[in-house]
C-alpha cells in the first residue's frame, strides 16, 4: 500500500498532521473515518471564518499553546517577556501547567 507512511520523518513537523488529514490517511496508514474528517472540516471552516485579533496575538497564543508542551513555565514566561509579549496569564498557567 503506497499510502502507508513507512518513514518516521513523514509524521514530524508542523504540517504533517495537515498533510495526513488532506490525504485522509493516519500516520499508521489506516484511513481516517469520514465522520471524523467531516466534523474536522466543519469546525475548521468555522475557525477560518472567525475574526482575528491580530497577528501578534495569534503568534503569542501559538507560542504559549505549543511552548507549554516543551518548555518549563518560568522559562517560557521569560522568553515571552524577552520578546516583548505579555507574560503568561494566570488562566494559562492553570490550564497548561496546573496538572504538572
C-alpha positions in Angstrom: 0.0 0.0 0.0 1.8 3.2 -1.2 -0.2 5.4 1.2 1.3 3.9 4.3 3.9 6.1 5.8 6.9 4.0 6.5 9.3 6.8 7.0 9.1 8.3 10.5 10.0 11.7 9.1 6.6 11.9 7.5 5.0 12.3 10.9 7.2 15.1 12.0 6.9 18.9 11.6 4.1 21.4 11.8 2.5 20.4 8.5 2.5 16.6 9.0 -1.0 16.4 10.5 -2.5 18.7 7.9 -1.0 16.6 5.1 -2.3 13.4 6.7 -5.8 14.9 7.1 -5.8 16.1 3.5 -4.9 12.6 2.4 -7.5 11.1 4.8 -4.8 8.6 6.0 -3.4 8.4 9.6 0.3 8.1 10.2 0.0 4.3 10.6 -1.6 4.0 7.2 -5.2 3.5 8.3 -8.0 5.5 6.7 -9.4 8.4 8.9 -13.2 7.7 9.2 -15.3 10.0 7.1 -17.4 11.2 10.1 -14.2 12.4 11.8 -13.0 14.1 8.6 -16.4 15.8 8.1 -16.5 17.1 11.7 -13.0 18.4 11.5 -13.8 20.1 8.2 -16.9 21.7 9.6 -15.2 23.0 12.8 -12.1 24.3 10.8 -14.5 26.1 8.5 -16.0 27.9 11.4 -12.5 28.8 12.7 -11.5 30.1 9.2 -14.4 32.5 9.3 -13.6 33.9 12.8 -12.4 37.5 13.1 -8.8 37.6 14.2 -7.5 40.0 16.9 -4.1 40.4 15.2 -1.0 38.5 14.1 0.9 39.2 17.3 -1.9 37.9 19.5 -2.2 34.8 17.3 1.6 34.3 17.5 1.6 34.6 21.3 -1.3 32.1 21.6 0.5 29.6 19.5 3.8 30.1 21.3 2.0 29.5 24.7 -0.1 26.6 23.5 2.9 24.8 21.9 5.6 26.1 24.1 3.9 24.8 27.3 4.3 21.3 26.0 8.1 21.6 25.7 9.3 24.5 27.9 9.1 24.9 31.7 6.7 27.6 32.9 9.3 30.1 34.2 11.5 29.7 31.1 8.5 30.2 28.7 7.4 33.2 30.7 10.8 34.8 30.5 11.0 34.1 26.8 7.7 35.8 26.2 8.9 38.9 28.2 12.2 38.9 26.3 10.3 39.0 23.0 8.0 41.8 24.2 4.9 39.6 24.5 2.7 39.7 27.5 3.7 37.3 30.3 1.8 34.1 31.0 -1.7 34.8 32.4 -3.0 33.0 35.5 -5.5 31.1 33.5 -2.8 29.9 31.0 -0.6 28.8 33.9 -3.5 26.9 35.5 -4.5 25.3 32.2 -1.1 24.4 30.8 0.9 23.9 33.9 -1.6 23.2 36.7 -1.6 19.5 36.4 2.2 19.2 36.2 
